[in-house]
Amino acid sequence: MKRRLLLIYSVYGLIVFALVFLLLLPFFLLAIFIKPLEKMASTLNYIWARLFFFFLFLNRTKITFDQKLNRKQRYIFCANHTSYLDIPTIGLIGHNFKFIGKASLKKVPIWGYMYDKLHILVDRKSMRSKHSTWLNAKEAIARGFSIVFFPEGGILSKEPPKMVAFKEGSFRIAVEQQIPIVPITIPYNHILLPDGMPLTMHPGKVRVHVHEPIWPEGKDDEAVKALKQKVRSTIEAQMDKFYSDGG
């Protein structure tokens, strides 16, 4: 009986996701085809996330900021990654950013087209693609966009919320561009939508903690290493706090 109810809830979640996206699709298309409106996509992501979570979890979302973000500042956001739910969750932050996402996402009908045109996709098996992503990310930063990275490189942990090793790309860009990294801790999405087939949604509450920006100290490889460790330690410490406090 419980499995059947979860199946119904999962189908409901997929329908809500699709309907909200289709409702906003004309505006996403404007952001794609009319360059001056490109930054409107971030507002649409926020609206989409809010509507999606309102209907899916009856607005049971809580996002906490250590510090109010500067709308004019470019950041690199780095979040732990355990669920497909993490992408709309990041939308709750409401900042002007582009995602770095895996190339396979563009295969998703309609939504994948939008994601490919408005964000930056990477095939991690291709050196050419990774180099192109590096250039595209720097070009987006130069145009005033922030960047969202999942530094684990995908949903890879076999023991969520424990994280796998971080890749260096996001930290190297932060050091090279001398812009701050904002760590993001997402504690429970692996419970709400576990990574596995079939994808099964569970009722619950979305929690997000947005940490204060961390500025790079220096411009060499040691600065990259130190920044990576500091961001990881920040997320791990907050994750421990979530679980020790019982949510």
GUFITI-165221 format. One record per atom (N, C-alpha, C, O): x, y, z. Coordinates in steps of 0.1 Angstrom, whole numbers, padded with zeros to 4 digits, always signed. Example, Ala and Ser with C-alpha at 12.3 -4.5 7.8 and 13.67 -1.06 7.14 Angstrom:
<kezas>
+0132-0057+0078;+0123-0045+0078;+0132-0033+0078;+0142-0033+0085;+0128-0022+0071;+0137-0011+0071;+0129+0000+0079;+0134+0011+0080;
</kezas>
This chain:
<kezas>
+0008-0012+0000;+0000+0000+0000;+0009+0013+0000;+0006+0022-0007;+0019+0013+0009;+0028+0024+0009;+0035+0026-0004;+0036+0038-0008;+0039+0015-0010;+0046+0017-0023;+0037+0023-0034;+0041+0031-0042;+0024+0019-0033;+0015+0024-0043;+0012+0039-0041;+0012+0047-0050;+0012+0043-0028;+0010+0057-0025;+0022+0065-0030;+0020+0076-0035;+0034+0060-0028;+0046+0067-0032;+0046+0068-0047;+0051+0078-0053;+0042+0058-0054;+0041+0058-0069;+0032+0069-0073;+0035+0077-0082;+0020+0070-0067;+0010+0080-0071;+0016+0094-0068;+0015+0103-0076;+0023+0096-0057;+0029+0108-0053;+0040+0112-0063;+0042+0124-0066;+0048+0102-0067;+0058+0105-0077;+0053+0109-0090;+0058+0118-0096;+0042+0103-0095;+0036+0107-0107;+0030+0121-0106;+0031+0129-0115;+0024+0124-0094;+0019+0137-0092;+0030+0148-0092;+0029+0158-0098;+0042+0144-0086;+0054+0153-0086;+0058+0156-0101;+0062+0168-0104;+0059+0146-0109;+0063+0147-0123;+0053+0156-0130;+0057+0165-0138;+0040+0155-0128;+0030+0163-0135;+0032+0177-0130;+0031+0186-0139;+0033+0180-0117;+0035+0193-0112;+0047+0200-0119;+0047+0211-0123;+0058+0192-0119;+0071+0197-0125;+0068+0202-0140;+0072+0212-0144;+0062+0193-0147;+0059+0195-0161;+0050+0207-0164;+0052+0215-0172;+0039+0207-0156;+0029+0218-0158;+0034+0232-0155;+0032+0241-0162;+0042+0233-0144;+0048+0246-0140;+0058+0250-0151;+0058+0262-0155;+0066+0240-0156;+0075+0244-0166;+0068+0248-0179;+0072+0258-0185;+0058+0241-0183;+0050+0245-0195;+0044+0259-0194;+0043+0266-0203;+0039+0262-0182;+0033+0275-0179;+0044+0286-0181;+0040+0297-0186;+0056+0283-0177;+0067+0294-0178;+0074+0293-0191;+0082+0302-0194;+0072+0282-0199;+0080+0280-0211;+0080+0292-0221;+0091+0295-0226;+0069+0299-0224;+0069+0310-0233;+0079+0321-0228;+0086+0328-0236;+0080+0323-0215;+0089+0333-0209;+0104+0328-0210;+0113+0336-0213;+0106+0315-0208;+0119+0310-0210;+0124+0311-0224;+0136+0314-0227;+0115+0310-0234;+0118+0311-0248;+0122+0326-0251;+0131+0328-0259;+0115+0335-0245;+0119+0349-0246;+0134+0351-0241;+0141+0359-0247;+0137+0345-0230;+0150+0346-0224;+0161+0340-0233;+0172+0344-0234;+0157+0330-0241;+0166+0323-0250;+0169+0331-0262;+0180+0333-0267;+0158+0336-0268;+0159+0342-0282;+0161+0357-0281;+0165+0363-0292;+0159+0364-0270;+0161+0378-0269;+0172+0381-0259;+0169+0381-0247;+0184+0383-0263;+0195+0384-0255;+0194+0393-0243;+0198+0390-0232;+0188+0405-0245;+0187+0414-0234;+0178+0409-0222;+0178+0414-0211;+0170+0399-0226;+0161+0393-0216;+0167+0380-0209;+0160+0373-0202;+0180+0377-0213;+0186+0364-0208;+0186+0363-0193;+0183+0352-0188;+0189+0374-0186;+0189+0373-0172;+0176+0372-0165;+0175+0369-0153;+0165+0373-0173;+0152+0370-0168;+0150+0355-0164;+0142+0352-0156;+0159+0347-0169;+0158+0332-0166;+0160+0329-0152;+0153+0320-0146;+0168+0337-0145;+0170+0335-0130;+0157+0337-0122;+0154+0330-0113;+0150+0348-0126;+0137+0351-0120;+0127+0339-0123;+0120+0335-0114;+0127+0334-0135;+0118+0323-0139;+0122+0311-0131;+0113+0303-0127;+0135+0308-0129;+0139+0297-0121;+0134+0298-0107;+0129+0288-0101;+0134+0310-0101;+0129+0312-0087;+0114+0309-0087;+0109+0303-0078;+0107+0315-0096;+0092+0313-0097;+0089+0299-0098;+0080+0293-0091;+0096+0292-0107;+0094+0278-0110;+0096+0270-0097;+0088+0261-0093;+0107+0272-0090;+0110+0265-0078;+0100+0267-0067;+0095+0258-0061;+0096+0280-0066;+0086+0283-0056;+0072+0276-0059;+0066+0270-0050;+0068+0276-0071;+0055+0270-0075;+0056+0255-0073;+0047+0248-0068;+0067+0249-0078;+0069+0235-0078;+0069+0230-0063;+0062+0220-0060;+0076+0236-0055;+0077+0231-0041;+0064+0235-0033;+0060+0228-0024;+0057+0245-0037;+0044+0249-0031;+0034+0237-0033;+0028+0233-0023;+0033+0233-0045;+0023+0222-0048;+0028+0208-0044;+0020+0200-0041;+0042+0206-0045;+0047+0193-0042;+0048+0190-0027;+0044+0179-0022;+0053+0200-0019;+0055+0198-0005;+0046+0207+0003;+0049+0209+0015;+0036+0213-0003;+0027+0223+0004;+0035+0234+0010;+0033+0239+0021;+0045+0239+0002;+0054+0250+0006;+0062+0247+0018;+0066+0256+0026;+0065+0234+0021;+0073+0231+0033;+0088+0232+0029;+0095+0222+0027;+0093+0244+0027;+0107+0247+0024;+0112+0257+0034;+0105+0266+0038;+0125+0255+0037;+0131+0265+0046;+0145+0268+0041;+0154+0258+0040;+0148+0280+0037;+0161+0284+0032;+0167+0294+0042;+0161+0304+0045;+0179+0291+0046;+0186+0300+0056;+0198+0306+0050;+0206+0299+0044;+0200+0319+0052;+0212+0326+0047;+0220+0331+0059;+0215+0337+0068;+0233+0328+0058;+0242+0333+0069;+0244+0348+0067;+0247+0355+0076;+0243+0352+0054;+0245+0366+0051;+0237+0370+0038;+0236+0361+0029;+0231+0381+0038;+0224+0385+0026;+0233+0387+0014;+0243+0393+0015;+0229+0381+0003;+0238+0381-0009;+0236+0395-0016;+0226+0400-0017;+0247+0399-0021;+0247+0412-0029;+0243+0409-0043;+0249+0401-0050;+0232+0414-0048;+0226+0412-0061;+0236+0415-0072;+0235+0410-0083;+0245+0425-0069;+0254+0429-0080;+0267+0421-0080;+0275+0423-0089;+0269+0413-0070;+0282+0406-0069;+0281+0392-0076;+0271+0386-0076;+0291+0389-0083;+0292+0376-0090;+0298+0366-0080;+0308+0369-0073;+0291+0355-0079;+0296+0344-0070;+0298+0331-0078;+0292+0329-0089;+0305+0322-0071;+0304+0308-0076;+0298+0300-0064;+0303+0300-0053;+0286+0295-0067;+0279+0287-0057;+0283+0272-0058;+0283+0266-0069;+0287+0266-0047;+0291+0252-0046;+0282+0244-0037;+0282+0247-0025;+0274+0235-0042;+0265+0227-0033;+0268+0212-0034;+0273+0207-0044;+0265+0205-0023;+0266+0191-0023;+0255+0186-0032;+0245+0193-0034;+0256+0174-0038;+0247+0169-0048;+0243+0154-0046;+0252+0145-0047;+0231+0152-0042;+0226+0138-0039;+0213+0134-0046;+0209+0123-0045;+0207+0144-0053;+0194+0142-0059;+0191+0151-0071;+0196+0162-0071;+0182+0146-0080;+0178+0155-0091;+0170+0167-0085;+0168+0176-0092;+0165+0166-0073;+0158+0176-0067;+0167+0188-0064;+0162+0199-0061;+0180+0186-0064;+0189+0197-0061;+0188+0209-0071;+0190+0220-0067;+0186+0206-0083;+0185+0217-0093;+0174+0227-0090;+0177+0239-0090;+0161+0222-0089;+0151+0232-0085;+0154+0238-0072;+0150+0250-0069;+0160+0231-0063;+0162+0236-0049;+0171+0248-0050;+0169+0258-0043;+0182+0248-0058;+0191+0259-0060;+0184+0271-0065;+0187+0283-0062;+0173+0269-0073;+0165+0280-0078;+0159+0289-0067;+0156+0300-0069;+0157+0283-0055;+0151+0290-0043;+0160+0302-0039;+0155+0311-0032;+0173+0302-0042;+0182+0312-0038;+0179+0325-0044;+0181+0336-0038;+0174+0325-0057;+0169+0337-0063;+0181+0347-0067;+0180+0359-0065;+0192+0341-0073;+0203+0349-0077;+0204+0348-0092;+0199+0338-0098;+0212+0357-0098;+0214+0356-0113;+0226+0347-0116;+0237+0351-0115;+0223+0334-0120;+0233+0325-0122;+0230+0315-0134;+0219+0314-0139;+0241+0309-0138;+0240+0298-0147;+0245+0285-0141;+0255+0285-0133;+0239+0274-0143;+0243+0261-0138;+0254+0255-0147;+0254+0258-0159;+0263+0248-0141;+0272+0239-0149;+0266+0225-0147;+0265+0220-0136;+0261+0219-0158;+0254+0206-0157;+0259+0196-0167;+0266+0200-0176;+0256+0183-0164;+0261+0173-0173;+0253+0173-0186;+0241+0177-0187;+0261+0170-0197;+0256+0171-0211;+0243+0163-0213;+0235+0166-0222;+0242+0152-0206;+0230+0143-0208;+0217+0149-0205;+0207+0144-0210;+0217+0160-0197;+0205+0166-0194;+0197+0172-0206;+0185+0174-0206;+0205+0175-0217;+0198+0181-0228;+0189+0171-0236;+0182+0174-0245;+0191+0158-0232;+0182+0148-0238;+0168+0148-0233;+0159+0142-0238;+0166+0155-0221;+0152+0155-0216;+0143+0164-0225;+0147+0175-0228;+0132+0158-0229;+0124+0166-0239;+0120+0180-0234;+0116+0182-0223;+0121+0189-0243;+0118+0203-0241;+0126+0210-0230;+0133+0220-0232;+0125+0205-0218;+0132+0210-0206;+0147+0210-0209;+0154+0220-0206;+0152+0199-0215;+0166+0198-0219;+0171+0209-0229;+0182+0214-0228;+0162+0212-0238;+0165+0223-0248;+0167+0236-0240;+0177+0243-0243;+0158+0239-0231;+0159+0252-0224;+0172+0252-0215;+0179+0262-0215;+0174+0241-0209;+0186+0240-0200;+0199+0242-0208;+0208+0248-0204;+0199+0236-0220;+0211+0237-0228;+0214+0251-0233;+0225+0256-0234;+0203+0258-0236;+0204+0272-0242;+0207+0282-0231;+0214+0292-0234;+0202+0280-0219;+0204+0290-0209;+0215+0287-0199;+0219+0296-0191;+0220+0275-0199;+0230+0272-0189;+0243+0266-0196;+0243+0266-0209;+0252+0260-0189;+0264+0255-0195;+0265+0240-0192;+0265+0236-0181;+0266+0232-0203;+0266+0218-0201;+0280+0212-0204;+0288+0218-0213;+0284+0202-0198;+0297+0196-0199;+0296+0181-0200;+0289+0174-0193;+0304+0175-0209;+0306+0161-0210;+0319+0158-0203;+0330+0161-0209;+0319+0153-0191;+0331+0151-0183;+0341+0141-0189;+0352+0139-0184;+0336+0133-0199;+0345+0123-0205;+0353+0129-0216;+0362+0123-0222;+0350+0142-0220;+0356+0148-0231;+0365+0160-0227;+0360+0169-0220;+0378+0159-0230;+0386+0171-0226;+0383+0183-0233;+0383+0194-0228;+0378+0182-0246;+0374+0193-0254;+0362+0200-0247;+0361+0212-0246;+0352+0192-0243;+0340+0197-0237;+0344+0204-0224;+0338+0215-0221;+0353+0198-0216;+0356+0204-0203;+0363+0218-0205;+0361+0227-0198;+0372+0218-0216;+0379+0231-0219;+0368+0241-0223;+0369+0253-0219;+0359+0237-0231;+0348+0246-0236;+0340+0252-0224;+0336+0263-0224;+0337+0243-0215;+0329+0247-0203;+0337+0257-0195;+0331+0267-0190;+0350+0255-0194;+0359+0264-0186;+0358+0278-0193;+0356+0288-0186;+0359+0279-0206;+0358+0292-0213;+0344+0298-0212;+0343+0310-0210;+0334+0290-0214;+0320+0295-0213;+0317+0300-0199;+0310+0310-0198;+0322+0293-0189;+0320+0298-0175;+0326+0312-0173;+0320+0321-0167;+0339+0313-0177;+0345+0326-0176;+0339+0337-0184;+0338+0348-0179;+0334+0333-0196;+0326+0343-0204;+0313+0347-0197;+0310+0359-0198;+0306+0338-0191;+0294+0341-0184;+0297+0350-0172;+0289+0360-0169;+0308+0348-0165;+0312+0356-0153;+0315+0370-0158;+0311+0380-0152;+0321+0371-0170;+0325+0385-0175;+0312+0392-0179;+0312+0405-0179;+0301+0385-0182;+0289+0392-0186;+0280+0394-0174;+0268+0398-0175;+0285+0391-0162;+0278+0395-0149;+0270+0383-0143;+0263+0386-0133;+0271+0371-0148;+0264+0360-0142;+0273+0353-0131;+0285+0353-0132;+0266+0348-0121;+0272+0339-0112;+0271+0325-0118;+0264+0323-0127;+0279+0316-0112;+0279+0302-0117;+0276+0292-0105;+0280+0294-0094;+0268+0282-0108;+0265+0271-0099;+0272+0259-0103;+0270+0253-0114;+0280+0254-0094;+0287+0241-0095;+0283+0231-0085;+0280+0234-0074;+0282+0218-0089;+0282+0207-0080;+0295+0201-0080;+0298+0193-0089;+0304+0205-0071;+0318+0201-0072;+0322+0186-0071;+0333+0182-0074;+0312+0178-0067;+0314+0164-0067;+0314+0158-0082;+0318+0147-0084;+0308+0166-0091;+0308+0162-0105;+0296+0154-0109;+0296+0148-0119;+0286+0153-0100;+0274+0145-0103;+0269+0139-0090;+0274+0141-0079;+0258+0131-0092;+0253+0124-0080;+0261+0111-0079;+0257+0101-0086;+0271+0111-0071;+0281+0100-0071;+0282+0092-0058;+0287+0081-0058;+0278+0098-0047;+0280+0092-0034;+0271+0080-0033;+0259+0080-0036;+0277+0069-0028;+0270+0057-0025;+0264+0057-0010;+0256+0048-0006;+0269+0067-0003;+0264+0068+0011;+0260+0083+0014;+0266+0089+0023;+0250+0088+0007;+0245+0101+0010;+0240+0103+0024;+0234+0093+0029;+0242+0114+0031;+0247+0127+0025;+0262+0128+0025;+0268+0139+0022;+0270+0117+0028;+0284+0118+0027;+0289+0121+0013;+0283+0116+0004;+0298+0130+0012;+0302+0135-0001;+0314+0127-0007;+0322+0122+0001;+0315+0127-0020;+0328+0122-0026;+0337+0133-0028;+0334+0145-0025;+0349+0130-0033;+0359+0140-0035;+0355+0152-0044;+0347+0149-0054;+0359+0164-0041;+0356+0175-0049;+0365+0177-0061;+0377+0174-0060;+0360+0180-0073;+0368+0184-0084;+0373+0199-0082;+0367+0206-0075;+0384+0202-0089;+0390+0215-0087;+0384+0227-0095;+0387+0238-0092;+0377+0223-0106;+0373+0234-0116;+0367+0246-0110;+0372+0257-0113;+0357+0245-0101;+0351+0257-0096;+0360+0265-0088;+0359+0278-0088;+0369+0259-0080;+0378+0266-0071;+0389+0273-0079;+0394+0284-0076;+0393+0266-0090;+0403+0272-0098;+0398+0285-0105;+0405+0295-0107;+0385+0284-0110;+0379+0296-0116;+0378+0307-0106;+0381+0319-0109;+0374+0304-0093;+0372+0314-0083;+0386+0321-0080;+0386+0333-0079;+0397+0313-0080;+0410+0319-0077;+0414+0327-0089;+0420+0338-0087;+0412+0322-0101;+0417+0330-0113;+0409+0343-0114;+0415+0353-0118;+0396+0342-0112;+0388+0354-0114;+0387+0363-0101;+0382+0374-0101;+0392+0357-0090;+0392+0364-0077;+0378+0369-0073;+0375+0380-0070;+0369+0359-0073;+0355+0361-0069;+0352+0351-0058;+0358+0340-0058;+0343+0354-0049;+0340+0345-0038;+0332+0333-0041;+0324+0333-0051;+0334+0322-0033;+0326+0310-0034;+0316+0310-0023;+0319+0313-0011;+0303+0307-0026;+0293+0305-0016;+0289+0291-0014;+0283+0285-0023;+0293+0284-0003;+0290+0270-0001;+0275+0269+0002;+0269+0278+0008;+0269+0258-0003;+0254+0256+0000;+0253+0242+0005;+0258+0232-0001;+0246+0240+0016;+0243+0227+0022;+0229+0223+0020;+0220+0230+0024;+0227+0212+0013;+0213+0206+0011;+0213+0193+0018;+0218+0183+0012;+0206+0192+0029;+0208+0180+0037;+0199+0168+0034;+0203+0156+0036;+0187+0170+0029;+0177+0159+0029;+0172+0155+0016;+0163+0146+0015;+0176+0161+0005;+0171+0158-0008;+0173+0143-0012;+0164+0138-0020;+0183+0137-0007;+0185+0123-0011;+0174+0114-0004;+0173+0102-0008;+0167+0119+0006;+0156+0112+0012;+0143+0115+0004;+0135+0106+0002;+0142+0127+0000;+0129+0132-0007;+0129+0126-0021;+0118+0121-0025;+0140+0125-0028;+0140+0119-0041;+0154+0112-0043;+0163+0117-0048;+0154+0099-0038;+0167+0092-0039;+0171+0090-0054;+0163+0089-0063;+0184+0089-0055;+0189+0086-0069;+0188+0071-0071;+0195+0063-0065;+0180+0067-0081;+0178+0053-0084;+0166+0051-0092;+0157+0061-0093;+0165+0040-0099;+0153+0038-0108;+0144+0027-0102;+0149+0017-0097;+0131+0029-0102;+0124+0041-0107;+0126+0053-0097;+0127+0051-0085;+0126+0065-0102;+0127+0077-0093;+0114+0077-0085;+0103+0077-0090;+0116+0078-0072;+0104+0077-0063;+0105+0089-0053;+0114+0091-0045;+0094+0098-0054;+0093+0109-0045;+0088+0106-0032;+0079+0097-0031;+0093+0112-0021;+0088+0110-0008;+0084+0124-0002;+0091+0134-0004;+0073+0124+0005;+0069+0137+0011;+0079+0141+0022;+0086+0133+0028;+0080+0154+0025;+0090+0159+0035;+0091+0174+0034;+0083+0181+0029;+0103+0178+0038;+0106+0193+0039;+0119+0195+0032;+0129+0189+0036;+0120+0205+0023;+0132+0209+0017;+0139+0219+0026;+0134+0229+0030;+0152+0216+0029;+0160+0225+0037;+0173+0229+0029;+0178+0221+0022;+0176+0242+0030;+0188+0247+0023;+0195+0257+0033;+0188+0265+0039;+0208+0256+0033;+0216+0266+0041;+0226+0272+0032;+0235+0265+0026;+0225+0285+0030;+0234+0293+0022;+0244+0300+0031;+0241+0308+0039;+0257+0296+0030;+0267+0301+0038;+0273+0314+0034;+0270+0319+0022;+0280+0321+0042;+0286+0334+0038;+0297+0331+0028;+0303+0321+0028;+0299+0341+0019;+0309+0339+0008;+0323+0337+0014;+0327+0343+0024;+0331+0329+0007;+0345+0327+0011;+0354+0332-0001;+0352+0327-0012;+0362+0342+0002;+0371+0347-0008;+0384+0339-0009;+0389+0335+0001;+0389+0338-0021;+0401+0331-0023;+0413+0339-0017;+0413+0352-0018;+0423+0332-0011;+0434+0339-0006;+0447+0335-0014;+0453+0325-0011;+0450+0343-0023;+0461+0340-0032;+0457+0337-0046;+0445+0336-0049;+0466+0334-0055;+0463+0331-0069;+0471+0319-0074;+0471+0317-0086;+0476+0311-0065;+0484+0299-0069;+0476+0286-0066;+0465+0286-0062;+0483+0275-0069;+0477+0261-0067;+0473+0259-0052;+0464+0252-0049;+0481+0265-0043;+0479+0263-0029;+0466+0271-0025;+0458+0266-0016;+0463+0282-0031;+0451+0289-0029;+0439+0281-0033;+0428+0281-0027;+0440+0274-0045;+0429+0265-0050;+0427+0254-0040;+0415+0251-0036;+0437+0248-0035;+0436+0236-0026;+0430+0241-0013;+0421+0234-0007;+0434+0252-0008;+0429+0258+0005;+0414+0261+0004;+0406+0259+0013;+0410+0267-0007;+0397+0271-0009;+0388+0259-0010;+0377+0259-0005;+0392+0249-0017;+0384+0236-0019;+0382+0230-0005;+0371+0226-0002;+0392+0229+0003;+0391+0223+0016;+0382+0231+0025;+0374+0226+0033;+0383+0245+0025;+0375+0253+0033;+0360+0252+0030;+0352+0251+0039;+0357+0251+0017;+0343+0249+0012;+0338+0236+0017;+0327+0235+0022;+0345+0225+0015;+0341+0212+0019;+0339+0211+0034;+0329+0206+0038;+0348+0217+0042;+0347+0216+0056;+0334+0224+0061;+0327+0220+0070;+0331+0235+0054;+0319+0243+0057;+0307+0235+0055;+0298+0235+0064;+0306+0228+0044;+0294+0220+0041;+0293+0208+0050;+0282+0206+0055;+0304+0202+0053;+0304+0190+0062;+0299+0194+0076;+0292+0187+0082;+0305+0205+0081;+0301+0210+0094;+0286+0213+0095;+0280+0209+0105;+0281+0219+0085;+0266+0223+0085;+0258+0210+0084;+0247+0209+0090;+0263+0200+0076;+0255+0188+0075;+0255+0180+0088;+0244+0175+0092;+0266+0180+0095;+0266+0174+0108;+0257+0181+0118;+0250+0174+0126;+0256+0194+0117;+0246+0202+0125;+0232+0198+0122;+0224+0196+0131;+0229+0197+0109;+0215+0193+0106;+0211+0180+0112;+0200+0179+0118;+0220+0170+0111;+0217+0157+0115;+0218+0155+0131;+0210+0147+0136;+0226+0163+0137;+0227+0162+0152;+0215+0169+0158;+0211+0166+0169;+0210+0180+0151;+0198+0187+0156;+0185+0180+0152;+0174+0184+0157;+0186+0169+0144;+0174+0162+0141;+0165+0169+0131;+0153+0167+0130;+0172+0178+0122;+0164+0185+0112;+0158+0198+0116;+0151+0205+0108;
</kezas>
